[in-house]
Amino acid sequence: MTNNKHSKKQPRTHKVSIMLNDSEMRALDKYCDKYTVKNRSKLIRQTLMQNILKRFDQDNPTLFD
């Protein structure tokens, strides 16, 4: 069993490409080396989605808004 909330694996069919400047790339390289990240795509995807879901949660209207 996987750690994901969904037991079914969804295929990734949409490609997203980003560009980094030299200092951003150095920071990413340093982070990956320091924390022995072997899969940069997974790191970037997880970090991005965590940020997006956190923002959605924060923007959700509450009972007292």
OpenMM code with the backbone's topology and positions (N, CA, C; nanometers):
from openmm import Vec3, app, unit

residues = "MET THR ASN ASN LYS HIS SER LYS LYS GLN PRO ARG THR HIS LYS VAL SER ILE MET LEU ASN ASP SER GLU MET ARG ALA LEU ASP LYS TYR CYS ASP LYS TYR THR VAL LYS ASN ARG SER LYS LEU ILE ARG GLN THR LEU MET GLN ASN ILE LEU LYS ARG PHE ASP GLN ASP ASN PRO THR LEU PHE ASP".split()
positions = [
    Vec3(0.0837, -0.1188, 0.0000),
    Vec3(0.0000, 0.0000, 0.0000),
    Vec3(0.0879, 0.1247, 0.0000),
    Vec3(0.0457, 0.2266, -0.0704),
    Vec3(0.1247, 0.3495, -0.0807),
    Vec3(0.0847, 0.4476, 0.0271),
    Vec3(0.1645, 0.5514, 0.0453),
    Vec3(0.1357, 0.6556, 0.1427),
    Vec3(0.0390, 0.7597, 0.0884),
    Vec3(0.0080, 0.7523, -0.0400),
    Vec3(-0.0806, 0.8506, -0.1004),
    Vec3(-0.2233, 0.8317, -0.0532),
    Vec3(-0.3020, 0.9380, -0.0591),
    Vec3(-0.4425, 0.9316, -0.0208),
    Vec3(-0.5219, 0.8491, -0.1211),
    Vec3(-0.4778, 0.8459, -0.2453),
    Vec3(-0.5474, 0.7725, -0.3497),
    Vec3(-0.4768, 0.6397, -0.3709),
    Vec3(-0.5544, 0.5308, -0.3700),
    Vec3(-0.4922, 0.4014, -0.3909),
    Vec3(-0.4671, 0.3752, -0.5394),
    Vec3(-0.5446, 0.4377, -0.6259),
    Vec3(-0.5245, 0.4224, -0.7697),
    Vec3(-0.4189, 0.5203, -0.8177),
    Vec3(-0.3249, 0.4726, -0.8951),
    Vec3(-0.2220, 0.5604, -0.9490),
    Vec3(-0.2763, 0.6303, -1.0738),
    Vec3(-0.2672, 0.7614, -1.0730),
    Vec3(-0.3153, 0.8395, -1.1860),
    Vec3(-0.1985, 0.8721, -1.2777),
    Vec3(-0.2119, 0.8447, -1.4064),
    Vec3(-0.1018, 0.8750, -1.4980),
    Vec3(-0.0811, 1.0258, -1.5123),
    Vec3(0.0418, 1.0658, -1.5236),
    Vec3(0.0736, 1.2074, -1.5448),
    Vec3(0.0804, 1.2318, -1.6952),
    Vec3(-0.0143, 1.3071, -1.7448),
    Vec3(-0.0225, 1.3287, -1.8889),
    Vec3(0.0019, 1.4742, -1.9282),
    Vec3(0.0179, 1.5620, -1.8299),
    Vec3(0.0367, 1.7044, -1.8575),
    Vec3(0.1790, 1.7446, -1.8209),
    Vec3(0.2462, 1.8068, -1.9144),
    Vec3(0.3848, 1.8478, -1.8938),
    Vec3(0.3898, 1.9961, -1.8568),
    Vec3(0.4691, 2.0274, -1.7552),
    Vec3(0.4929, 2.1653, -1.7141),
    Vec3(0.6437, 2.1857, -1.7117),
    Vec3(0.6881, 2.2949, -1.7673),
    Vec3(0.8306, 2.3227, -1.7754),
    Vec3(0.8589, 2.4560, -1.7065),
    Vec3(0.9713, 2.4633, -1.6327),
    Vec3(1.0084, 2.5883, -1.5670),
    Vec3(1.1522, 2.6227, -1.6031),
    Vec3(1.1845, 2.7492, -1.5898),
    Vec3(1.3210, 2.7963, -1.6128),
    Vec3(1.3715, 2.8544, -1.4802),
    Vec3(1.4972, 2.8281, -1.4470),
    Vec3(1.5600, 2.8811, -1.3271),
    Vec3(1.6800, 2.9656, -1.3656),
    Vec3(1.7061, 3.0689, -1.2866),
    Vec3(1.8292, 3.1446, -1.3094),
    Vec3(1.9449, 3.0716, -1.2398),
    Vec3(2.0644, 3.1222, -1.2537),
    Vec3(2.1830, 3.0533, -1.2001),
    Vec3(2.1759, 3.0332, -1.0487),
    Vec3(2.1352, 3.1360, -0.9744),
    Vec3(2.1329, 3.1230, -0.8283),
    Vec3(2.0224, 3.0272, -0.7830),
    Vec3(1.9099, 3.0265, -0.8520),
    Vec3(1.8035, 2.9321, -0.8187),
    Vec3(1.8483, 2.7889, -0.8447),
    Vec3(1.9187, 2.7680, -0.9534),
    Vec3(1.9680, 2.6342, -0.9870),
    Vec3(2.0721, 2.5874, -0.8863),
    Vec3(2.1600, 2.6790, -0.8454),
    Vec3(2.2601, 2.6441, -0.7435),
    Vec3(2.1915, 2.6048, -0.6127),
    Vec3(2.0883, 2.6801, -0.5760),
    Vec3(2.0150, 2.6497, -0.4526),
    Vec3(1.9475, 2.5131, -0.4622),
    Vec3(1.8866, 2.4831, -0.5760),
    Vec3(1.8224, 2.3532, -0.5958),
    Vec3(1.9263, 2.2410, -0.5902),
    Vec3(2.0391, 2.2610, -0.6579),
    Vec3(2.1462, 2.1611, -0.6550),
    Vec3(2.1967, 2.1382, -0.5128),
    Vec3(2.2192, 2.2465, -0.4407),
    Vec3(2.2692, 2.2373, -0.3033),
    Vec3(2.1693, 2.1629, -0.2148),
    Vec3(2.0421, 2.1948, -0.2291),
    Vec3(1.9373, 2.1282, -0.1507),
    Vec3(1.9347, 1.9783, -0.1817),
    Vec3(1.9364, 1.9445, -0.3102),
    Vec3(1.9316, 1.8040, -0.3512),
    Vec3(2.0536, 1.7271, -0.3018),
    Vec3(2.1695, 1.7897, -0.3056),
    Vec3(2.2911, 1.7250, -0.2547),
    Vec3(2.2842, 1.7072, -0.1031),
    Vec3(2.2433, 1.8111, -0.0327),
    Vec3(2.2401, 1.8077, 0.1136),
    Vec3(2.1410, 1.7039, 0.1646),
    Vec3(2.0252, 1.6943, 0.1011),
    Vec3(1.9201, 1.6043, 0.1485),
    Vec3(1.9060, 1.4791, 0.0620),
    Vec3(2.0076, 1.4503, -0.0167),
    Vec3(2.0141, 1.3324, -0.1046),
    Vec3(1.8832, 1.3067, -0.1798),
    Vec3(1.8369, 1.4115, -0.2466),
    Vec3(1.7175, 1.4003, -0.3305),
    Vec3(1.7594, 1.3374, -0.4623),
    Vec3(1.6957, 1.2268, -0.4955),
    Vec3(1.7296, 1.1568, -0.6193),
    Vec3(1.6330, 1.1899, -0.7323),
    Vec3(1.5152, 1.2380, -0.6982),
    Vec3(1.4134, 1.2660, -0.7986),
    Vec3(1.3675, 1.4119, -0.7853),
    Vec3(1.4274, 1.4986, -0.8632),
    Vec3(1.3944, 1.6416, -0.8563),
    Vec3(1.2508, 1.6699, -0.8978),
    Vec3(1.2043, 1.5996, -0.9984),
    Vec3(1.0664, 1.6210, -1.0440),
    Vec3(0.9677, 1.5946, -0.9317),
    Vec3(0.9904, 1.4855, -0.8591),
    Vec3(0.9018, 1.4520, -0.7466),
    Vec3(0.9089, 1.5596, -0.6391),
    Vec3(1.0301, 1.6061, -0.6074),
    Vec3(1.0481, 1.7116, -0.5074),
    Vec3(0.9721, 1.8376, -0.5473),
    Vec3(0.9908, 1.8817, -0.6692),
    Vec3(0.9266, 2.0045, -0.7163),
    Vec3(0.7752, 1.9873, -0.7207),
    Vec3(0.7288, 1.8726, -0.7699),
    Vec3(0.5853, 1.8457, -0.7780),
    Vec3(0.5224, 1.8445, -0.6388),
    Vec3(0.5839, 1.7744, -0.5437),
    Vec3(0.5291, 1.7681, -0.4083),
    Vec3(0.5298, 1.9043, -0.3406),
    Vec3(0.6390, 1.9784, -0.3568),
    Vec3(0.6493, 2.1109, -0.2955),
    Vec3(0.5456, 2.2062, -0.3534),
    Vec3(0.5304, 2.2038, -0.4827),
    Vec3(0.4312, 2.2880, -0.5496),
    Vec3(0.2899, 2.2544, -0.5037),
    Vec3(0.2560, 2.1265, -0.5044),
    Vec3(0.1201, 2.0861, -0.4679),
    Vec3(0.0913, 2.1128, -0.3203),
    Vec3(0.1905, 2.0965, -0.2329),
    Vec3(0.1719, 2.1292, -0.0912),
    Vec3(0.1372, 2.2764, -0.0752),
    Vec3(0.2097, 2.3613, -0.1473),
    Vec3(0.1853, 2.5054, -0.1408),
    Vec3(0.0468, 2.5400, -0.1937),
    Vec3(0.0092, 2.4811, -0.3048),
    Vec3(-0.1219, 2.5085, -0.3650),
    Vec3(-0.2340, 2.4637, -0.2715),
    Vec3(-0.2244, 2.3426, -0.2181),
    Vec3(-0.3294, 2.2912, -0.1301),
    Vec3(-0.3376, 2.3708, 0.0001),
    Vec3(-0.2232, 2.4132, 0.0513),
    Vec3(-0.2209, 2.4968, 0.1721),
    Vec3(-0.2922, 2.6296, 0.1466),
    Vec3(-0.2649, 2.6900, 0.0310),
    Vec3(-0.3289, 2.8168, -0.0041),
    Vec3(-0.4797, 2.7990, -0.0207),
    Vec3(-0.5213, 2.6902, -0.0873),
    Vec3(-0.6644, 2.6617, -0.1010),
    Vec3(-0.7294, 2.6495, 0.0363),
    Vec3(-0.6615, 2.5814, 0.1276),
    Vec3(-0.7147, 2.5632, 0.2628),
    Vec3(-0.7266, 2.6976, 0.3353),
    Vec3(-0.6272, 2.7832, 0.3195),
    Vec3(-0.6283, 2.9146, 0.3841),
    Vec3(-0.7361, 3.0052, 0.3241),
    Vec3(-0.7603, 2.9928, 0.1952),
    Vec3(-0.8576, 3.0781, 0.1271),
    Vec3(-1.0011, 3.0301, 0.1420),
    Vec3(-1.0172, 2.9115, 0.1964),
    Vec3(-1.1504, 2.8558, 0.2124),
    Vec3(-1.2312, 2.9440, 0.3075),
    Vec3(-1.3541, 2.9810, 0.2697),
    Vec3(-1.4336, 3.0642, 0.3594),
    Vec3(-1.4680, 2.9883, 0.4875),
    Vec3(-1.4700, 3.0599, 0.5971),
    Vec3(-1.5060, 2.9979, 0.7246),
    Vec3(-1.6431, 3.0480, 0.7671),
    Vec3(-1.6943, 2.9904, 0.8695),
    Vec3(-1.8276, 3.0230, 0.9180),
    Vec3(-1.8400, 3.1711, 0.9558),
    Vec3(-1.7328, 3.2313, 1.0059),
    Vec3(-1.7383, 3.3683, 1.0568),
    Vec3(-1.6831, 3.4731, 0.9610),
    Vec3(-1.6559, 3.4359, 0.8360),
    Vec3(-1.6060, 3.5342, 0.7372),
    Vec3(-1.7195, 3.6158, 0.6809),
] * unit.nanometer
topology = app.Topology()
chain = topology.addChain("A")
for resn in residues:
    res = topology.addResidue(resn, chain)
    for name in ("N", "CA", "C"):
        topology.addAtom(name, app.Element.getBySymbol(name[0]), res)
